[in-house]
Amino acid sequence: MKITVIGGTGLIGSQLVTTLRDAGHDVLAASLSSGVDLLTGQGLDEALADAHTVVNVTNSPTFDEASLDFFRTTVGNLLNAGERAGVRHQVALSIVGVDQVPALDYYRAKVLQEDLLRDGPAPYSIVRATQFFEFMDAVLSWSADDRTVRLPSTPLQPIATADVVDALADVATGAPLNGTLDVAGPDLLTLDEIGRITLAARQDRRQIVVDDQAGMFAAVSGDVLTAGPGARLAPTHYQDWLKTSLDS
Protein backbone atom coordinates (compact mmCIF):
# COMPACT_ATOMS: atom_id res chain seq x y z
CA MET A 1 0.00 0.00 0.00
CA LYS A 2 1.28 3.47 -0.84
CA ILE A 3 0.86 5.89 2.05
CA THR A 4 1.78 9.56 2.05
CA VAL A 5 2.55 11.08 5.44
CA ILE A 6 2.05 14.84 5.41
CA GLY A 7 4.40 16.25 8.04
CA GLY A 8 6.58 13.18 7.63
CA THR A 9 9.73 14.72 9.12
CA GLY A 10 8.26 15.91 12.45
CA LEU A 11 8.09 14.26 15.87
CA ILE A 12 5.15 12.00 15.01
CA GLY A 13 5.59 11.88 11.24
CA SER A 14 9.18 10.65 11.22
CA GLN A 15 8.33 7.78 13.60
CA LEU A 16 5.23 6.92 11.59
CA VAL A 17 7.18 6.78 8.33
CA THR A 18 9.68 4.37 9.88
CA THR A 19 6.96 2.17 11.40
CA LEU A 20 5.02 1.91 8.14
CA ARG A 21 8.14 1.20 6.08
CA ASP A 22 9.22 -1.49 8.53
CA ALA A 23 5.80 -3.09 7.98
CA GLY A 24 6.49 -3.24 4.24
CA HIS A 25 4.48 -0.28 2.98
CA ASP A 26 5.52 2.17 0.27
CA VAL A 27 5.69 5.42 2.23
CA LEU A 28 6.38 8.97 1.09
CA ALA A 29 7.39 11.50 3.74
CA ALA A 30 6.03 14.85 2.59
CA SER A 31 7.06 18.13 4.18
CA LEU A 32 8.25 21.63 3.36
CA SER A 33 11.80 20.27 3.15
CA SER A 34 10.70 17.86 0.40
CA GLY A 35 8.96 20.61 -1.56
CA VAL A 36 5.39 20.07 -0.32
CA ASP A 37 3.70 23.24 0.93
CA LEU A 38 0.20 22.68 2.32
CA LEU A 39 -0.53 26.40 2.50
CA THR A 40 0.02 26.97 -1.22
CA GLY A 41 -0.67 23.45 -2.46
CA GLN A 42 2.75 23.30 -4.11
CA GLY A 43 3.97 19.71 -4.54
CA LEU A 44 0.77 18.10 -3.27
CA ASP A 45 -0.29 16.52 -6.56
CA GLU A 46 3.09 14.86 -6.93
CA ALA A 47 3.17 13.73 -3.28
CA LEU A 48 -0.29 12.16 -3.49
CA ALA A 49 0.11 10.46 -6.89
CA ASP A 50 -0.94 6.79 -6.60
CA ALA A 51 -1.41 7.10 -2.82
CA HIS A 52 -4.09 4.89 -1.30
CA THR A 53 -3.95 6.63 2.09
CA VAL A 54 -2.86 10.05 3.31
CA VAL A 55 -2.00 10.68 6.97
CA ASN A 56 -1.92 14.33 8.03
CA VAL A 57 0.17 14.99 11.14
CA THR A 58 1.04 18.60 10.39
CA ASN A 59 0.60 21.34 12.94
CA SER A 60 -0.16 25.04 12.85
CA PRO A 61 2.91 27.24 13.42
CA THR A 62 0.91 29.25 15.99
CA PHE A 63 -1.65 28.42 18.66
CA ASP A 64 -3.61 31.66 18.33
CA GLU A 65 -6.55 32.63 16.13
CA ALA A 66 -4.36 32.40 13.02
CA SER A 67 -4.42 28.60 13.45
CA LEU A 68 -8.03 28.63 12.19
CA ASP A 69 -6.95 30.02 8.82
CA PHE A 70 -4.04 27.58 8.73
CA PHE A 71 -6.26 24.52 9.03
CA ARG A 72 -8.99 25.93 6.79
CA THR A 73 -6.49 26.45 3.99
CA THR A 74 -4.31 23.39 4.41
CA VAL A 75 -7.11 20.87 4.87
CA GLY A 76 -8.91 22.32 1.86
CA ASN A 77 -5.78 22.00 -0.27
CA LEU A 78 -5.13 18.46 0.95
CA LEU A 79 -8.69 17.24 0.33
CA ASN A 80 -8.81 18.79 -3.14
CA ALA A 81 -5.48 17.24 -4.10
CA GLY A 82 -6.58 13.92 -2.63
CA GLU A 83 -9.74 13.95 -4.72
CA ARG A 84 -7.70 14.62 -7.88
CA ALA A 85 -5.35 11.76 -7.00
CA GLY A 86 -8.11 9.29 -6.09
CA VAL A 87 -7.00 8.93 -2.46
CA ARG A 88 -9.23 6.37 -0.74
CA HIS A 89 -8.50 7.12 2.93
CA GLN A 90 -7.72 10.43 4.65
CA VAL A 91 -6.37 10.14 8.20
CA ALA A 92 -5.80 13.05 10.60
CA LEU A 93 -4.28 13.32 14.07
CA SER A 94 -6.29 15.38 16.54
CA ILE A 95 -6.73 15.81 20.32
CA VAL A 96 -8.94 14.00 22.83
CA GLY A 97 -11.66 16.35 24.07
CA VAL A 98 -10.79 19.01 21.52
CA ASP A 99 -14.43 19.96 21.00
CA GLN A 100 -14.92 20.56 24.73
CA VAL A 101 -12.51 23.51 25.12
CA PRO A 102 -13.94 26.36 23.02
CA ALA A 103 -11.96 28.98 24.95
CA LEU A 104 -8.73 27.88 23.24
CA ASP A 105 -8.23 29.16 19.69
CA TYR A 106 -6.02 26.22 18.74
CA TYR A 107 -8.57 23.67 19.91
CA ARG A 108 -11.29 25.41 17.92
CA ALA A 109 -8.98 25.26 14.90
CA LYS A 110 -8.53 21.52 15.35
CA VAL A 111 -12.31 21.10 15.54
CA LEU A 112 -12.51 22.93 12.22
CA GLN A 113 -9.93 20.52 10.79
CA GLU A 114 -12.04 17.56 11.91
CA ASP A 115 -15.26 19.06 10.51
CA LEU A 116 -13.66 19.69 7.12
CA LEU A 117 -12.43 16.11 6.99
CA ARG A 118 -15.87 14.71 7.89
CA ASP A 119 -17.49 16.81 5.17
CA GLY A 120 -14.79 16.01 2.60
CA PRO A 121 -14.97 13.79 -0.46
CA ALA A 122 -13.00 10.80 0.85
CA PRO A 123 -13.55 8.14 3.52
CA TYR A 124 -11.72 9.30 6.63
CA SER A 125 -10.40 8.42 10.08
CA ILE A 126 -9.64 10.79 12.95
CA VAL A 127 -7.23 9.64 15.66
CA ARG A 128 -7.57 11.79 18.76
CA ALA A 129 -4.65 11.51 21.19
CA THR A 130 -4.12 12.87 24.68
CA GLN A 131 -1.14 15.10 25.59
CA PHE A 132 2.27 13.71 24.69
CA PHE A 133 4.83 12.75 27.32
CA GLU A 134 7.43 14.54 25.21
CA PHE A 135 5.64 17.88 25.65
CA MET A 136 5.40 17.84 29.44
CA ASP A 137 8.62 19.79 29.97
CA ALA A 138 7.29 22.56 27.74
CA VAL A 139 3.98 22.61 29.62
CA LEU A 140 5.82 22.98 32.91
CA SER A 141 7.90 25.84 31.55
CA TRP A 142 4.89 28.02 30.70
CA SER A 143 4.34 29.13 34.29
CA ALA A 144 7.68 28.52 35.98
CA ASP A 145 10.35 30.63 37.62
CA ASP A 146 13.52 29.86 39.56
CA ARG A 147 11.64 28.68 42.65
CA THR A 148 8.19 27.46 41.65
CA VAL A 149 6.19 25.86 38.88
CA ARG A 150 2.55 26.92 38.95
CA LEU A 151 0.15 24.36 37.48
CA PRO A 152 -3.59 23.78 37.45
CA SER A 153 -4.98 20.51 38.74
CA THR A 154 -6.33 19.61 35.29
CA PRO A 155 -6.87 15.84 34.88
CA LEU A 156 -4.80 14.45 31.98
CA GLN A 157 -4.05 11.00 30.59
CA PRO A 158 -0.74 11.58 28.80
CA ILE A 159 0.68 9.23 26.19
CA ALA A 160 4.04 8.39 24.62
CA THR A 161 4.37 9.48 21.00
CA ALA A 162 5.54 5.96 20.11
CA ASP A 163 2.15 4.66 21.25
CA VAL A 164 0.35 7.35 19.22
CA VAL A 165 2.35 6.23 16.18
CA ASP A 166 1.31 2.61 16.70
CA ALA A 167 -2.35 3.63 16.74
CA LEU A 168 -1.94 5.81 13.65
CA ALA A 169 -0.21 3.01 11.77
CA ASP A 170 -3.01 0.56 12.60
CA VAL A 171 -5.68 3.02 11.47
CA ALA A 172 -3.82 4.07 8.32
CA THR A 173 -3.45 0.48 7.14
CA GLY A 174 -7.01 -0.52 8.01
CA ALA A 175 -10.43 0.29 6.64
CA PRO A 176 -11.57 3.91 7.09
CA LEU A 177 -13.37 4.45 10.40
CA ASN A 178 -15.53 7.26 9.06
CA GLY A 179 -15.37 8.30 12.67
CA THR A 180 -13.00 8.91 15.57
CA LEU A 181 -10.68 6.74 17.67
CA ASP A 182 -9.43 8.09 21.01
CA VAL A 183 -6.01 6.93 22.21
CA ALA A 184 -4.63 7.67 25.67
CA GLY A 185 -2.01 6.63 28.16
CA PRO A 186 -2.81 4.14 30.93
CA ASP A 187 -2.57 6.58 33.86
CA LEU A 188 -4.97 9.34 34.91
CA LEU A 189 -2.94 12.11 36.56
CA THR A 190 -3.59 15.74 37.38
CA LEU A 191 -1.18 18.20 35.80
CA ASP A 192 0.25 19.19 39.19
CA GLU A 193 0.92 15.49 39.91
CA ILE A 194 2.71 15.19 36.58
CA GLY A 195 4.76 18.22 37.57
CA ARG A 196 5.80 16.67 40.90
CA ILE A 197 6.71 13.36 39.25
CA THR A 198 8.76 15.13 36.59
CA LEU A 199 10.64 17.44 38.96
CA ALA A 200 11.42 14.58 41.36
CA ALA A 201 12.77 12.42 38.53
CA ARG A 202 14.98 15.29 37.36
CA GLN A 203 16.08 16.10 40.93
CA ASP A 204 14.68 19.59 40.42
CA ARG A 205 14.09 21.26 43.79
CA ARG A 206 11.50 23.76 42.60
CA GLN A 207 8.12 23.61 44.29
CA ILE A 208 4.89 22.77 42.49
CA VAL A 209 2.16 25.28 43.35
CA VAL A 210 -1.41 24.44 42.41
CA ASP A 211 -2.83 27.41 40.54
CA ASP A 212 -5.96 26.78 38.52
CA GLN A 213 -5.42 30.03 36.60
CA ALA A 214 -1.92 29.14 35.38
CA GLY A 215 -1.03 28.23 31.81
CA MET A 216 -3.05 27.11 28.81
CA PHE A 217 -4.79 24.26 30.62
CA ALA A 218 -6.46 26.72 32.99
CA ALA A 219 -9.09 27.04 30.24
CA VAL A 220 -10.03 23.35 30.59
CA SER A 221 -13.03 22.36 32.68
CA GLY A 222 -13.26 18.99 34.40
CA ASP A 223 -11.88 15.83 32.85
CA VAL A 224 -12.70 16.53 29.18
CA LEU A 225 -9.08 15.86 28.12
CA THR A 226 -9.16 12.29 29.42
CA ALA A 227 -10.29 9.23 27.50
CA GLY A 228 -13.83 8.01 27.66
CA PRO A 229 -15.38 4.58 27.05
CA GLY A 230 -14.12 2.82 23.95
CA ALA A 231 -10.72 4.51 23.91
CA ARG A 232 -7.57 2.59 23.01
CA LEU A 233 -5.31 2.63 26.09
CA ALA A 234 -1.58 2.55 25.41
CA PRO A 235 0.82 0.38 27.45
CA THR A 236 3.53 2.91 28.35
CA HIS A 237 3.39 4.52 31.82
CA TYR A 238 4.70 8.06 32.24
CA GLN A 239 7.04 7.22 35.11
CA ASP A 240 8.57 4.31 33.16
CA TRP A 241 9.02 6.50 30.09
CA LEU A 242 10.53 9.28 32.18
CA LYS A 243 13.06 6.93 33.75
CA THR A 244 14.05 5.54 30.36
CA SER A 245 14.39 9.01 28.84
CA LEU A 246 16.62 10.14 31.72
CA ASP A 247 18.79 7.01 31.47
CA SER A 248 19.34 7.33 27.72
N, C-alpha and C positions, 0 to 999 in steps of 0.2 A: 504493500500500500504506500502511495506517495502522500506524505504529510508535510505541509508547510507550517513552520512555527514562526509566527510574527512576533518579533521581540526575542529572537532565538539566541542572542548573545548576552542577555541579562541574567539575573540571579536564578530565576525559575527557568527561563527559556534555554539557557545553556545546559542545565541538568536534564531538561526534557528531551532536547535533541540527542544527547548521549544515551539516555534510557531507550528512546525509540529506535535509534540506530543499533543498539546492542540487541534489541528484539528482532532485528532483521528488516526494519522498514526503511524505505527510501525517504530521507528527511532533508528538507531544505531549511536552513536557518536564515531567516530574512530579518534584516535590520537596516538602520541608516548606514552602517558601515559596509553593508553589502549592496548599497544603492537602492534600497526600498524605503520610500518616504510615504508614510500613511497620510500625512497631512496634505500632500500634493497629489498623491496617487502614483508618483513616479516609481517605476519598477514593479508595481503590483501585478500587472498582467503577466510579466515574465515569471515572477515568483510563484504565481498560482497556476501556471500552465500544467495541465495533467494532474493537478492535485486532487485527491479524493477528499481530504480533510484539511481544514485550516484551524490552527490553534492560536488564538490571540492572547498573548500574555504581556502586551505592551502596557505602559502606564503613562498618565499625564505628567508633564514636567512640573506642574504646579498642583497644589491642593486647594486652590481658591476657586472663585467663580469661573475663571478661565478654563478650568477643567471640563466644564459643560460643553463649551465650544470644541474643545479637543476631541472628546468622545463623539460628539455629533458629527464632526467632519470625518474622523478616522474610521468610525464604524460604517458610515455611509460609503466611503471609498472602498472599504474592504468588502462589503456586501455586494456592491455593484461589480467590482472586479471578480468576485467569486461567482456571481451569476454569469458573467461573460465566459468564465473558465469552466463552468459546469461543476463547481465544487458541490459535493453531496453532503457535507457535514461541517458546520461552523461551530467551533468550541471557543468559549471565552472563560477566563478566570475572573471571579468576582469575590465578594466579601460576605460572610455570614452576617445576617441581620442588616444588610446595607439599606434596606427599605424602611428600617425602623429608626433611622437617625436623620431626620430631615434638616436638622440644624447645621449639619456639616455639608459644605458645598461639594466636597469631593465625593461623599457618599451619594448625594443627589445625582452627581455626574455618572457614577457607576450604575445607578438605577436607570438612568437614561440609556446607557450602553446596553443593559439587559433588555430594556423595552424595544430598542431598535432591532436587536437580534431576534427577539420573539416575533416581531412584525416583519422580519426580513423574508427573502425568497427561498432560503435554504432550510432544511432540517437543522436543528441546533441542539447544543448542550451547554448548560451553564454550570460550572463548578464553583461553588462558593466556599472559600476557605476562611478560617479564623486567622488571628494575627500570627505572624511568623516569629518563631524563636529568634531568628537572626536580626529582627528589628527591635528587640526589647532594649538593647543598649541605647538606641536612638530615642525611644519613648522615654526612658529614664532621664535622658539629657535635656528634654524640653523644659523641665521645671526644677533644675538642679543648680546648686551653688557649691561652694567649697565645703559646706558643713551639712547640708540637708538635701534630700530629694523629696519633693512634694508630689504626691500621687493620689488620685482618687481611688476609692475602693470599688472600682468598676469590675464586675465579674467577667473574666475572659477564659478562653479555652485554647491556649496557643498551640501552634503546630510547627513541626520541623518542615522546612521547605522540601526536603527529600521525600517526605510523606505526601506533600501536596503534589509533587511531580508524579509519584506513583499513581495517585488518583487521576490526574490529568491523562497520563498515558493509557490507563484502562478505559477511560471515557473516549479518548480520541480514537482508539482502535476498536471500539464497540459500535453498536447501533446508536443513532442519535437518541437522546433522551426526550427531546422536545419538552424539556423541563429542567429542573435544577437538582443538583446533588450537593448537599452540605458535607464538608469534611472538616474535622476538628481533632485536636489533640486529646489524649485520654484524661487529662487532669483539669478540673475546674478550680481556678485560682483567682483571687482578686488581684488587681494590679499592684496594690501595695504589698501583697504577699510575694508577688513575682519580684518586686523591687528588693525585698529583704533577702529572698533566696539568691538573687543575682549579686547583691553587694557582699553577702557572706561568702559566696563562692570565690569572689574576686578579692577577698580580704580588704574590702573597702569599708572604712570606718564611718562613713557618712550615715546620718540618721534618716530613716524613712519617716516622713510626716504625712499623715492622712489629710488630704485637702481635696474635697470633692469639687473644688472650683479650678483645680490645676490641670493644665494641659488639654489636648484635644479631646480626650476621653471624658472630660467633664460634661460634654454635651450628650453623653449616652445615659439613657434611663434604664434602670433594672438590668436584666440579664439578656438583653436582645442580641448581644454579640456572642452568645454561647449556642451550642448546637442543640437542636430540638430532636424529637423522635424521627427515626429514619436516617439520621446522619451516619456517615462512615467515620468511625473513630480510628485514628492512627495509633500505631504501637509505641511511638517514641515519647518518653516522659521528659519534661523540661529539665529536671535536675540531672538526669542521665546525659542528656545532650550537652548541658552546660559543663559537666565534668569532662566529657570527651573533648569539647571545644577548648577547654583550658589546658588539657593535657597535650593537645596536638601542637 
